[in-house]
């Protein structure tokens, strides 16, 4: 289901979390649970993966993660502000110490001039630290965008862990 490179990165993230005694949560929109799926494809991941939130709709982002509704109106669901709020909300609504969040346009429809297909915002929040954020415009079809998002998200988690 997942490539050797994907599993190797997942194992690295899980081991880094273990080394620092961190529990991890994921808040996913455009990946629909793939980040959590990859992490839990690794045997023994239950000592690190605290929970995953699949918040595909704005309503779910608001209800489950506490993303302020006014953000959807002012900047849209596919934005850095919403990604940050998702990651910080995942920390608040779990017992994890680190959380990753992704929101984007996986395509092939839904893109606009301002938010093209392939645009993804990723945020990683950690208790006691500034939330990291990055955005990408990935190439390829829907599967490729989602796969690249998973890898970029886990790389940003790894960066935040140190």
N, C-alpha and C positions, 0 to 999 in steps of 0.2 A: 504494500500500500504506500509506504514512504520510502524514499531513496536512502541509500547508505549515507550520503552527505547530510540529509535532513536528520536522520537518526543520530549521527555523530554529533551534530550541533545540539540536538535535544539532550543527549547524554552529558555533554559538556555543561550546558545550562543547569541541568539537574544536579550534577556533581558540585558545581560552584555554589548553588543554593544550599546543598547539604553542608558544604564546608563552612558556610556562614550561619547555618541554622535558620535559613529562610524558608518560609512557605510562600508559594506563588499562586496568584490568581490571574485569570485572563478574561478580558471583556472584549468580545469579538462581534463585529458587525459583518463586514464584507467577507471574512474568512469562515463564518458560520460554524465555528467550533474546531477548525483545522489545527489551530495552535494547541489547544487542549488535547485534541486527538493525537497529534504528533508526540507531545510530552508523555501522554499516557500509553503510547505504543511501546515505551521503554519499561521493561520489567522493573518493579520496585519504585516507580514514580510516585506511588501514593504517599510516601513520606515527605514529598515536596509539594505536589500539586494539591492545593487546598480546594479550589473550585474553578469552574469556568462559567461565564455568563455569555449566552448567545443573545445579543440584543440587536436584532436586525431592524426593528422599527424604532422610530423616535419615542413612541409610547413606552417601549421596553427599556430604552436607555434612561428615560425619566423615572419610571417606576422601580426598576431594579438597581440602578446605579445613582439615581439622584441628579442626573444631568438636568440643569435648569432649562425649562421649556423655552425661555426667551433666547437661548443660544440657537435653537433651531430656526427661529425667525430671523435673528440678526446675522448669523454667519453660516447657517446650514449644518446639516448632520455630518457632511464631509468637510471637516475643518480641524485645524489644530486645537482650537478651543474645546471642541467636543471630544476629541481624542484625549486631551488632558483631563477633562471632567470625567470621562469614562474610567481612565486609569485610577484617578483619585477616588472615584466612587466605588471601584472594585475593592480598594483597600478598606474603605469605610464600611462596606457591606460584606466583609469577610474577616477571617482571622489571619490573612496573609500579611506579610511584611513588604512584599514587592508585587506589583501588578503591571501587566502589559495590556494595552488597548489598541485596537485598530478600527479604522473607519475609512471607507473608500468607495470608488466606483470600479467594480470589477468588469463591467461590460457584459456583453457587447453593446448594450443600450444604457441609457442613463447619463451619458456624458454631455457636457456643455462646453462652451468656449472657455469659461472660467474654471470648470472642473471636468477635465477630459477623462475619458476611459483610461484607467491605469493609475489615476491619482489616488494615493493612499497616505493617510496620516497615521503615525504610530507614536504612542506615548508610553513611557515607563515611569511609574510612580513608586517611590520607596519611602517607607517611614523615616522621617528625619532628614530627608534629602530633597533637593530640587527635582521636579519632574523633568525627565528628558523627553525631547520631542524631535521628530524628523518627519519629512514627507518625501515621497518618491512619485515619479511617474514611470510605472513599469510598462514594458512592451509585451505584446502577445495577446493571446485569447484569454478568456475568463479563467481557465484553469492555470495558465501561466501567471497571470496577475496574482491570483490567490496564493500560488506556491511561492512566488517571490516575496509576497507580503509576510508569509509565515517565517521565512528565513530572515528577512530584515527585522522582524519583530523580535525573534529570539536573539539575533546579534545585538540588538539594542538592550535587551535584558542582560545579556552577558557583559556588555559595556557598563551598565549601571551597577552590576554586582562587583566588578573590578577584578 
